Amino acid sequence: MTILVESISGSGKNTCFLPGNLVAASPIQPLSMNLLDSLTVHAKMSLIHSIVSKVIR
């Protein structure tokens, strides 16, 4: 789970300063297609499980 959070939000170490004393996160590396596919499968299975659980009740 930590790897997922790290890949989405970044480590917080990559920041850049903008005009007006603002600090913004620098661009991070996009998520890999394998990770996105895994998340899609997990989301679909979770949704199906939730629906089946409600139907059984």
C-alpha positions, 0 to 999 in steps of 0.5 A: 500500500505504501508503494501505491501512495508513494507513486501517486502522491510522491515523496514530498521531497520534489517541490518547487517554488512559485511566485508569491511564496507558493510551494508546489509539488514537482511533476512525478513519474506517471503510473505504469500500465501494469499498476493501473490494470491491477487497480482496475481489476481490484476495483471491479472485483470489489464492486462485484463482491459488494453487489453479490453480498447485498443480493445474498442478504 
